[in-house]
């Protein structure tokens, strides 16, 4: 388990929101997460509200057809 690796005062930056976002929010001071799916941002926002997690800054950024940062898993780019 990684519980001992995360300190309660940590500020987490996560690329790609998911169930890990909820986990981090419960173990760290704050989480900033960047997600490219608008539908998932909407759904995760509801989950975070349901769990009363207010320490997450959930940011939606669309994928780009070109950009300086490549995504190995999705074959797209980000600016």
C-alpha positions in Angstrom: 0.0 0.0 0.0 1.1 3.5 -0.7 -0.6 5.2 2.3 2.8 5.7 4.0 4.2 7.4 1.0 1.7 10.3 0.9 1.9 12.9 3.6 -1.2 14.8 4.8 0.3 18.2 4.0 1.2 17.3 0.4 -0.3 19.2 -2.5 -0.8 16.7 -5.4 -0.8 17.4 -9.1 -2.5 14.7 -11.1 -2.7 14.3 -14.8 -5.9 12.5 -15.6 -8.7 12.4 -13.0 -10.1 9.1 -11.7 -10.7 7.1 -8.6 -7.2 8.1 -7.6 -8.4 11.7 -7.3 -10.8 10.7 -4.5 -8.0 8.6 -2.9 -5.5 11.5 -3.0 -8.2 13.9 -1.7 -8.6 11.7 1.3 -4.9 11.5 2.0 -3.3 14.8 0.9 -4.0 18.5 1.7 -5.1 19.3 -1.8 -5.3 17.9 -5.3 -5.2 19.7 -8.6 -6.2 17.3 -11.4 -6.3 17.9 -15.1 -8.8 15.9 -17.2 -9.6 16.0 -20.9 -13.1 14.4 -20.8 -15.8 16.9 -20.2 -18.3 14.1 -19.4 -15.9 12.6 -16.8 -15.3 16.0 -15.2 -19.1 16.4 -14.8 -19.4 12.9 -13.3 -16.4 13.2 -11.0 -17.6 16.6 -9.8 -20.7 15.0 -8.6 -18.8 12.2 -6.9 -16.5 14.7 -5.1 -19.6 16.6 -3.9 -21.2 13.4 -2.8 -18.1 12.6 -0.7 -17.8 16.2 0.6 -14.3 16.6 -0.9 -13.7 20.3 -1.3 -9.9 20.1 -1.5 -9.9 19.2 -5.3 -9.3 21.6 -8.1 -10.7 19.7 -11.0 -9.7 21.3 -14.3 -11.0 20.4 -17.8 -8.6 20.8 -20.7 -9.5 19.6 -24.1 -7.1 17.5 -26.1 -5.5 19.2 -29.0 -4.6 17.9 -32.5 -1.1 19.4 -32.0 0.8 20.6 -29.0 4.0 20.5 -27.1 3.1 17.7 -24.6 2.3 14.3 -26.1 0.1 11.7 -24.4 1.6 8.2 -24.8 -1.7 6.5 -23.7 -4.2 8.5 -25.8 -2.2 9.5 -28.9 -3.0 13.2 -28.6 -1.4 16.4 -27.5 -1.8 19.1 -25.0 -0.7 22.7 -24.9 
